[in-house]
Amino acid sequence: MEIHAIALIVDEPIAGHFYWVLQKHDGGDCRPIAAAEGPMPTYGAAMMAGIEALQRRTDARDDPGPPTIH
């Protein structure tokens, strides 16, 4: 079983502008794999949006797709 280490980060580069970022950890390296398209007004809003994005990634990975006939 492959383990995926993904961190949800909330950044505030400008006061009052919060962005969520999903980062994948590969050994000692981190790289962004998804991020907010625009700023959110609060830390909580950015965190919730990031959690939703992470859940969508999980759901997409776990979805086997439509059944196939062999």
C-alpha positions as CSV (number, residue, x, y, z in Angstrom):
1,M,0.0,0.0,0.0
2,E,1.4,3.4,-1.0
3,I,1.2,6.2,1.6
4,H,0.6,9.7,0.4
5,A,1.7,12.4,2.8
6,I,-0.3,15.6,1.9
7,A,-0.3,18.6,4.1
8,L,-2.9,21.4,4.1
9,I,-1.3,24.8,4.7
10,V,-3.1,28.1,5.1
11,D,-1.0,31.1,4.2
12,E,-1.7,34.8,4.7
13,P,0.8,36.6,2.4
14,I,-1.2,39.9,2.7
15,A,-3.1,40.8,5.8
16,G,-6.7,39.6,5.5
17,H,-6.0,37.5,2.4
18,F,-5.9,33.7,3.2
19,Y,-5.0,31.0,0.7
20,W,-5.0,27.2,1.2
21,V,-2.3,25.1,-0.3
22,L,-2.0,21.3,-0.5
23,Q,1.6,20.1,-0.4
24,K,2.9,16.6,-1.1
25,H,5.8,15.4,1.0
26,D,8.2,13.2,-0.9
27,G,11.0,12.3,1.5
28,G,12.6,15.6,2.4
29,D,11.0,17.6,-0.4
30,C,7.6,19.4,-0.4
31,R,5.8,20.5,-3.5
32,P,2.5,22.2,-4.0
33,I,-0.1,20.1,-5.8
34,A,-3.2,22.3,-5.5
35,A,-4.0,25.8,-4.2
36,A,-6.8,28.3,-3.8
37,E,-7.5,30.3,-7.0
38,G,-8.1,33.4,-5.0
39,P,-8.0,34.8,-1.5
40,M,-10.4,33.9,1.3
41,P,-11.5,36.5,3.9
42,T,-10.7,34.3,7.0
43,Y,-8.3,31.6,8.1
44,G,-11.3,29.4,8.9
45,A,-12.8,29.8,5.4
46,A,-9.5,29.0,3.8
47,M,-9.0,25.9,6.0
48,M,-12.5,24.6,5.2
49,A,-12.0,25.1,1.5
50,G,-8.7,23.3,1.7
51,I,-10.3,20.4,3.5
52,E,-12.9,20.2,0.8
53,A,-10.2,20.2,-1.9
54,L,-8.4,17.4,0.0
55,Q,-11.6,15.4,0.3
56,R,-12.3,15.8,-3.5
57,R,-8.8,14.4,-4.2
58,T,-9.5,11.5,-1.9
59,D,-12.9,10.8,-3.4
60,A,-11.5,10.9,-6.9
61,R,-8.7,8.5,-6.0
62,D,-11.1,6.0,-4.4
63,D,-13.7,6.2,-7.2
64,P,-13.2,3.1,-9.4
65,G,-15.2,4.8,-12.2
66,P,-18.0,3.2,-14.2
67,P,-18.2,-0.6,-14.3
68,T,-16.5,-2.3,-17.2
69,I,-17.5,-5.4,-19.0
70,H,-14.7,-7.9,-19.6
